[in-house]
Amino acid sequence: MKETLRLQTILPLLVPRRSSETTVVGGFTIPKDSKIFINVWAIHRNPNVWENPLKFDPDRFLDKSYDFKGNDSNYLPFGSGRRICVGMAMGERVVLYNLATFLHSFDWKIPQGETVEVEEKFGIVLELKNPLVATPVLRLSDPNLYL
């Protein structure tokens, strides 16, 4: 789930921030009251931080303790600070529950001759350039188990 949130960030740009005073970040002067947009999409694909940043590799999270709370500036799927996503706890639980349920209950088939492409269409929210079409096939023997 963490790797999915790294590669498929819901909002590529976090909610805008406003600087309360003039400051210097990375050699750049940011004047007081400037609107600041944090590009999480680029942070999560930074090759200086992530090895093979475009490769889907869930194992990268086994050794490191990245959390969702915004304490690590290299991993911000829900933002950070006072404007962190209020649905973070629910989002984490719902994504894990739904993913586990779908994988346990169904086999997934894609149409013959089709391939799964994960190229994004950039916008306010990220979505797939070509929608994913997958058909769930019942996996459990007793249909009552799906109720």
C-alpha positions in Angstrom: 0.0 0.0 0.0 2.8 2.4 0.8 4.5 1.9 -2.5 1.1 2.4 -4.3 0.7 5.7 -2.5 4.2 6.7 -3.4 3.8 6.1 -7.1 0.1 6.9 -7.4 -0.2 10.0 -5.2 -3.8 11.2 -5.2 -2.9 14.9 -5.3 0.3 15.7 -7.2 0.5 19.1 -5.6 -0.3 19.6 -1.9 -2.8 22.2 -0.7 -1.0 25.5 -1.2 0.9 27.0 1.7 1.7 30.6 2.4 5.1 31.7 3.9 4.7 33.7 7.1 8.1 35.4 6.7 10.8 35.8 4.1 13.1 32.7 4.2 15.7 30.9 2.1 15.2 27.3 1.1 17.8 25.5 -0.9 19.4 28.7 -1.9 16.2 30.3 -3.1 14.6 33.3 -1.4 10.9 32.9 -0.7 9.3 36.3 0.1 6.8 36.7 2.9 3.1 35.8 1.9 4.2 33.8 -1.2 2.0 30.9 -2.2 4.0 27.7 -2.1 3.0 24.5 -3.9 4.7 21.3 -2.8 5.1 18.9 -5.7 4.7 15.5 -4.0 4.6 13.7 -7.4 8.2 14.9 -8.1 9.4 14.2 -4.5 8.1 10.6 -4.7 10.0 10.1 -8.0 13.3 11.8 -7.0 16.2 9.5 -8.1 18.4 11.1 -5.4 16.1 9.6 -2.7 14.5 6.5 -4.3 16.4 3.8 -6.0 14.7 3.0 -9.4 12.0 5.6 -8.5 9.7 4.6 -11.4 9.7 0.9 -10.6 6.9 -0.5 -8.5 8.9 -2.2 -5.7 6.9 -2.7 -2.4 10.0 -4.3 -0.8 11.6 -0.9 -0.5 9.4 -0.3 2.5 10.4 -3.4 4.4 13.6 -2.0 5.8 12.6 1.6 6.4 9.9 2.9 8.7 8.2 5.5 6.5 5.0 6.7 8.1 2.1 8.7 6.8 2.3 11.5 9.4 4.4 13.8 7.2 7.5 13.5 9.3 9.7 12.4 6.4 9.9 15.1 3.7 10.7 12.3 1.1 7.4 10.5 1.6 4.2 12.7 1.9 1.2 10.7 0.5 -1.2 12.5 2.8 0.7 15.8 3.1 2.1 17.1 6.4 1.8 19.7 9.1 -1.5 21.4 10.0 -3.0 20.7 6.6 -2.3 17.0 6.6 -5.3 15.0 5.1 -8.0 14.6 7.8 -9.0 11.3 6.2 -5.5 9.7 6.6 -6.4 7.1 9.2 -9.6 6.1 7.4 -7.9 6.1 4.0 -5.1 3.8 5.3 -7.6 1.3 6.8 -10.1 1.4 3.9 -7.4 0.9 1.2 -5.9 -2.0 3.1 -9.3 -3.6 3.8 -10.6 -3.2 0.3 -7.4 -4.4 -1.3 -7.3 -7.5 1.0 -11.0 -8.2 0.3 -10.7 -7.9 -3.4 -7.6 -10.1 -3.6 -9.0 -12.7 -1.2 -12.4 -12.9 -2.9 -11.7 -12.6 -6.6 -9.3 -13.6 -9.4 -8.8 -10.7 -11.8 -8.8 -11.0 -15.5 -7.9 -8.4 -18.1 -9.3 -8.7 -21.6 -7.2 -10.9 -23.9 -4.6 -9.0 -25.9 -4.7 -6.0 -23.5 -1.9 -4.9 -21.2 -2.0 -3.0 -18.0 -0.5 0.5 -18.4 0.0 2.7 -15.5 0.9 6.0 -17.3 -0.9 8.9 -15.6 -2.8 11.9 -17.0 -1.7 14.9 -15.0 -4.3 17.2 -13.5 -5.8 18.3 -10.1 -5.9 14.6 -9.2 -3.9 11.9 -10.9 -5.8 9.3 -12.9 -4.7 6.7 -15.4 -4.3 7.9 -19.0 -5.9 4.7 -20.2 -8.5 3.4 -17.7 -7.8 -0.1 -16.3 -10.4 -2.7 -17.2 -10.3 -5.8 -15.1 -13.1 -8.3 -14.6 -13.5 -9.9 -11.2 -14.0 -13.7 -11.3 -15.5 -15.4 -8.2 -12.9 -17.3 -6.4 -14.8 -18.6 -3.3 -16.8 -21.8 -3.7 -19.8 -20.7 -1.7 -21.6 -17.5 -3.1 -23.0 -16.8 0.5 -19.4 -15.9 1.5 -19.7 -12.7 -0.7 -22.7 -11.3 1.3 
